[in-house]
Amino acid sequence: MKKLFHLTLITFISVLSYGQSYHPLPDSNAKWCILYNNHVIPPPIWGYTNYWETYYAGDTNISDQKYKKIEKTEYDIFCLNTIINGPEYIGAIRDDRNQKKVFYIPKGETEEKLIYDFNLNTGDTLYSYLNFFQPLIVDHVDSLLISNEYHKRIVFCYGEAEIIEGIGSRTGIVEELTAFEGGSYLCALYTGTTLIYPEHPCNLSSTDTCLTRIPEPELNNPLISIFPNPAKNKLHIKIQSELISKKPTIKIISTENKVCKSKIITNEITKLDLTGIMPGFYIAQIILENNIIFSKKLIIE
C-alpha cells in the first residue's frame, strides 16, 4: 500500500509539472539557425554541407486565423555574408496554445497541417506533416531546463526525432523531424539577439565575416573510421591492429586551427572524451610518424 501511494504521488507530480503551463513558440523576432548534413550508411560518415536560417517574417491572416509567416535564407557555410538562396517565403505557422498543437501551411497550399502535438504520452503516435516516413511513436516524455523554465520534450522511437515546447524540434522548426539518410540539426534559436536554445550557439568561427575553412582537406583511410558523427560526449576511433604499434595520435581541431583534444591510440577501438568542447564544426585528424593519415569533418553537438 505504501509503495502504491508513492507511485501515485510521483505520477501526480509528474503530470502536474507538465500540466501547469504550456510554453508556446516565441511571439516575434524568432530565428532558427540550422545546419544540414549528408549521411551515408555504411560507414557512419557525416559532413555538414549547408547552413540556413528560418525566421518569422511578419503576421498574416488565413481563413480568419492568425499565422506567422516563415522565410528561409541559405548562406555559404564557409562565408556567412554570402547568400546562396533566398530570402524565400516557405509557409505560415500557427501555435494553438489551447490545443497545445502547432500547425503549418506550406507555400502554395491553403489547408493547415499538424506538425507538433504536445499532448502526447509514451506509446502515442504523432502524424506530423514534417515526418516523411512512418508515423512517429513516442518513446518517452521528459523536460529540458531552458531559461530557468522546464519545457516539455517528447522523444520518439525513430530517426532521433524529438520535439520541444516553445522551441520546435531537434532538427529545426518546419524541417523534417527525422535525421536519417541526411537531415538538419538545430544549432541555435534566437529571439532578436538573445540566444534561447541551446546554451551555446553554432560554433561557426569567422574571419572578416567569413568562416575559417577546415584546415586540411578530408583524407580517407580504409584502415580507420570514426563514429558517431555528429558526436556528443564520446567519439569512437576504430583502427586496424597493424597501425597500433606505431602509436598514432587522434587530434580534434577547430576551424581556427586550434587543437582542442589529443590522445595516443593504443587499442583497435578507442574512446575519446569530448567533454568541454563547444558544439560546432571540427576536423578529426590521425597523425602517424608526423604524417596525417586520416582527416575527416566532425560535428560536435
C-alpha positions as CSV (number, residue, x, y, z in Angstrom):
1,M,0.0,0.0,0.0
2,K,2.8,2.4,0.9
3,K,4.6,1.6,-2.4
4,L,1.4,2.2,-4.3
5,F,0.9,5.6,-2.6
6,H,4.5,6.7,-3.5
7,L,4.0,5.6,-7.1
8,T,0.7,7.5,-7.3
9,L,2.3,10.6,-5.8
10,I,5.2,10.5,-8.2
11,T,2.8,10.2,-11.2
12,F,0.7,13.0,-9.9
13,I,3.7,15.3,-9.5
14,S,4.9,14.4,-13.0
15,V,1.6,15.1,-14.6
16,L,1.2,18.3,-12.6
17,S,4.6,19.6,-13.6
18,Y,3.7,19.2,-17.3
19,G,0.2,20.4,-16.9
20,Q,0.8,23.6,-15.1
21,S,1.7,25.6,-18.2
22,Y,2.3,25.4,-21.9
23,H,5.4,27.1,-23.4
24,P,4.4,28.4,-26.8
25,L,6.7,29.3,-29.6
26,P,8.3,32.8,-29.5
27,D,5.8,35.6,-30.3
28,S,8.2,37.6,-32.5
29,N,11.7,38.1,-33.9
30,A,12.4,34.3,-33.8
31,K,15.3,32.9,-35.9
32,W,16.2,29.2,-36.1
33,C,19.8,28.6,-37.2
34,I,20.2,25.2,-38.9
35,L,23.0,23.0,-40.2
36,Y,22.3,20.3,-42.7
37,N,24.3,17.1,-43.3
38,N,24.5,14.3,-45.8
39,H,24.5,10.9,-44.2
40,V,25.7,7.7,-45.9
41,I,25.3,4.3,-44.2
42,P,27.6,2.3,-44.0
43,P,30.0,3.6,-42.8
44,P,28.7,6.3,-40.5
45,I,30.2,9.3,-42.2
46,W,28.6,12.7,-41.7
47,G,29.5,16.0,-43.2
48,Y,27.6,19.3,-42.7
49,T,27.2,20.9,-46.1
50,N,24.6,23.6,-45.7
51,Y,23.6,26.4,-43.3
52,W,20.3,28.3,-43.3
53,E,18.2,30.5,-41.1
54,T,14.4,30.1,-40.8
55,Y,12.7,33.0,-39.3
56,Y,9.5,35.0,-38.7
57,A,8.7,37.5,-41.4
58,G,5.6,39.2,-40.0
59,D,2.0,38.2,-39.4
60,T,-0.7,37.1,-41.8
61,N,-4.4,36.1,-41.6
62,I,-5.6,32.9,-43.4
63,S,-9.2,31.7,-43.0
64,D,-9.7,34.1,-40.1
65,Q,-6.7,32.6,-38.2
66,K,-3.5,34.5,-37.3
67,Y,-0.3,33.0,-38.6
68,K,3.4,33.8,-38.5
69,K,4.9,34.0,-42.0
70,I,8.1,31.9,-42.3
71,E,11.0,32.8,-44.5
72,K,14.3,30.9,-45.2
73,T,17.7,32.3,-46.2
74,E,20.6,29.9,-47.0
75,Y,24.2,31.0,-46.6
76,D,27.6,29.8,-47.8
77,I,28.7,27.6,-44.9
78,F,32.2,28.9,-45.3
79,C,31.3,32.6,-45.8
80,L,28.2,33.6,-43.9
81,N,27.9,37.0,-45.5
82,T,27.2,35.3,-48.8
83,I,23.6,34.3,-49.5
84,I,23.1,31.3,-51.7
85,N,19.3,31.1,-51.8
86,G,16.6,33.4,-50.5
87,P,15.2,35.1,-48.7
88,E,12.2,32.9,-49.6
89,Y,8.7,32.6,-48.2
90,I,8.2,28.9,-47.3
91,G,4.9,28.9,-45.4
92,A,2.9,30.1,-42.3
93,I,2.8,28.7,-38.8
94,R,0.2,28.8,-36.0
95,D,0.8,27.8,-32.4
96,D,-2.6,26.9,-30.9
97,R,-2.0,27.4,-27.2
98,N,-5.3,26.0,-26.1
99,Q,-4.8,22.7,-28.0
100,K,-1.1,22.6,-27.4
101,K,-0.5,21.9,-31.0
102,V,1.4,23.7,-33.8
103,F,0.1,23.9,-37.4
104,Y,1.7,24.8,-40.7
105,I,0.5,25.9,-44.1
106,P,3.2,25.3,-46.7
107,K,3.8,27.7,-49.5
108,G,1.3,27.3,-52.3
109,E,-1.3,25.4,-50.1
110,T,-4.4,26.6,-48.2
111,E,-5.0,23.8,-45.8
112,E,-3.1,23.7,-42.5
113,K,-1.1,20.7,-41.5
114,L,-0.4,19.4,-37.9
115,I,3.3,19.5,-37.2
116,Y,3.6,19.3,-33.4
117,D,1.3,17.9,-30.7
118,F,2.4,18.4,-27.1
119,N,-0.4,16.3,-25.6
120,L,1.2,13.1,-26.4
121,N,2.4,10.5,-23.9
122,T,4.6,7.4,-24.1
123,G,3.2,5.0,-26.7
124,D,1.2,7.6,-28.6
125,T,1.7,8.3,-32.3
126,L,2.4,11.6,-34.0
127,Y,1.0,12.0,-37.5
128,S,3.1,15.1,-38.5
129,Y,3.3,16.7,-41.9
130,L,7.1,17.1,-41.1
131,N,7.6,13.3,-40.9
132,F,8.2,11.9,-44.4
133,F,8.3,8.2,-43.4
134,Q,6.2,6.1,-41.0
135,P,4.3,7.8,-38.1
136,L,6.4,8.6,-35.1
137,I,5.7,6.6,-31.8
138,V,6.6,8.3,-28.5
139,D,9.5,6.6,-26.7
140,H,9.4,8.8,-23.6
141,V,8.5,12.2,-22.3
142,D,10.7,14.4,-20.2
143,S,11.6,18.1,-19.8
144,L,14.5,20.4,-20.6
145,L,15.5,23.4,-18.5
146,I,15.5,26.4,-20.8
147,S,15.9,30.0,-19.5
148,N,15.1,28.7,-15.9
149,E,11.9,27.0,-17.0
150,Y,11.2,23.4,-17.7
151,H,9.9,22.8,-21.3
152,K,8.2,19.5,-22.2
153,R,10.2,17.3,-24.6
154,I,8.8,14.4,-26.5
155,V,11.3,11.8,-27.8
156,F,10.3,9.4,-30.5
157,C,11.5,5.9,-31.2
158,Y,12.6,6.5,-34.8
159,G,15.3,8.7,-36.5
160,E,16.4,10.5,-33.4
161,A,13.3,12.7,-33.6
162,E,12.2,14.9,-30.7
163,I,10.0,17.9,-30.3
164,I,10.4,20.6,-27.5
165,E,7.7,23.1,-26.3
166,G,8.5,26.6,-27.3
167,I,11.5,25.6,-29.4
168,G,10.4,23.4,-32.3
169,S,12.3,20.2,-32.9
170,R,15.8,18.8,-32.8
171,T,16.0,19.5,-36.5
172,G,14.5,23.0,-36.7
173,I,11.0,24.4,-36.9
174,V,9.5,23.3,-40.2
175,E,12.3,20.9,-41.2
176,E,11.8,17.1,-41.5
177,L,11.6,15.6,-38.0
178,T,13.8,12.6,-38.5
179,A,17.6,12.7,-39.1
180,F,18.1,9.6,-41.1
181,E,19.8,9.3,-44.5
182,G,20.6,13.1,-44.3
183,G,18.9,15.7,-42.1
184,S,19.1,19.0,-40.4
185,Y,20.3,20.0,-36.9
186,L,19.0,23.0,-34.9
187,C,22.2,24.6,-33.6
188,A,20.6,27.8,-32.2
189,L,17.2,29.6,-31.7
190,Y,17.3,33.3,-31.1
191,T,14.6,35.9,-30.3
192,G,16.2,39.1,-31.6
193,T,19.8,38.9,-30.4
194,T,19.0,36.7,-27.3
195,L,20.0,33.1,-27.5
196,I,17.1,30.9,-26.3
197,Y,18.3,27.4,-27.1
198,P,20.7,25.6,-26.6
199,E,23.1,27.0,-24.1
200,H,25.8,27.6,-26.8
201,P,25.2,28.8,-30.3
202,C,26.6,27.3,-33.5
203,N,30.3,27.3,-33.2
204,L,30.9,28.9,-36.6
205,S,34.2,30.9,-36.2
206,S,34.7,33.7,-38.7
207,T,37.4,36.0,-40.1
208,D,36.3,39.1,-41.8
209,T,32.7,37.8,-41.6
210,C,33.7,34.6,-43.5
211,L,34.1,31.2,-41.8
212,T,37.6,29.9,-41.5
213,R,37.8,26.9,-43.8
214,I,38.7,23.5,-42.5
215,P,42.5,23.5,-42.0
216,E,43.1,20.3,-44.1
217,P,41.2,18.6,-46.9
218,E,39.5,15.3,-46.0
219,L,41.6,12.2,-46.3
220,N,40.1,8.8,-46.1
221,N,41.9,5.7,-44.9
222,P,40.4,2.2,-45.3
223,L,42.1,1.1,-42.0
224,I,40.5,3.9,-39.9
225,S,36.9,5.0,-39.1
226,I,35.4,7.3,-36.5
227,F,31.8,7.3,-35.1
228,P,29.3,8.6,-34.3
229,N,29.3,11.8,-36.4
230,P,27.7,14.1,-35.1
231,A,29.2,13.2,-31.7
232,K,28.1,14.4,-28.3
233,N,30.1,13.3,-25.3
234,K,32.2,10.5,-26.8
235,L,33.9,9.8,-30.1
236,H,35.0,6.2,-31.1
237,I,38.0,5.6,-33.2
238,K,38.4,2.2,-34.9
239,I,41.8,1.5,-36.3
240,Q,43.4,-1.7,-37.7
241,S,45.8,-3.6,-35.5
242,E,48.9,-3.1,-37.8
243,L,48.9,0.6,-37.0
244,I,48.5,0.4,-33.2
245,S,52.2,-0.5,-32.6
246,K,53.2,2.8,-34.2
247,K,51.2,4.8,-31.6
248,P,49.1,7.1,-33.9
249,T,47.5,10.2,-32.3
250,I,44.0,11.4,-32.7
251,K,43.5,15.2,-32.7
252,I,40.3,17.3,-32.7
253,I,41.0,20.6,-34.4
254,S,38.7,23.7,-34.5
255,T,38.1,25.8,-37.6
256,E,40.6,28.3,-36.1
257,N,43.3,25.5,-36.4
258,K,43.4,25.0,-32.6
259,V,43.9,21.5,-31.2
260,C,41.0,21.0,-28.8
261,K,41.7,17.4,-27.8
262,S,44.6,15.0,-28.4
263,K,45.1,11.3,-27.4
264,I,47.5,8.5,-28.3
265,I,45.7,5.5,-29.8
266,T,46.6,2.2,-28.1
267,N,43.7,-0.1,-28.9
268,E,41.8,-1.1,-32.0
269,I,38.7,0.8,-30.7
270,T,39.5,3.9,-28.6
271,K,37.0,6.2,-26.9
272,L,37.8,9.9,-26.9
273,D,36.1,12.1,-24.3
274,L,34.7,15.2,-25.9
275,T,33.5,16.8,-22.6
276,G,34.3,20.5,-22.5
277,I,34.4,21.1,-26.3
278,M,32.0,23.6,-27.6
279,P,29.3,22.4,-30.0
280,G,30.3,23.1,-33.6
281,F,32.2,22.2,-36.7
282,Y,35.7,20.5,-36.3
283,I,38.1,18.2,-38.0
284,A,39.3,14.9,-36.7
285,Q,42.9,14.0,-37.7
286,I,45.0,11.0,-37.1
287,I,48.8,11.5,-37.1
288,L,51.3,8.8,-37.6
289,E,55.1,9.5,-37.6
290,N,54.4,13.2,-38.2
291,N,52.2,12.5,-41.2
292,I,48.4,13.0,-41.4
293,I,47.0,9.5,-42.4
294,F,43.3,10.3,-41.8
295,S,41.3,13.6,-41.8
296,K,37.5,13.9,-41.5
297,K,35.0,16.7,-40.8
298,L,33.3,16.2,-37.4
299,I,30.3,17.9,-35.8
300,I,30.2,18.0,-32.0
301,E,26.7,18.6,-30.6
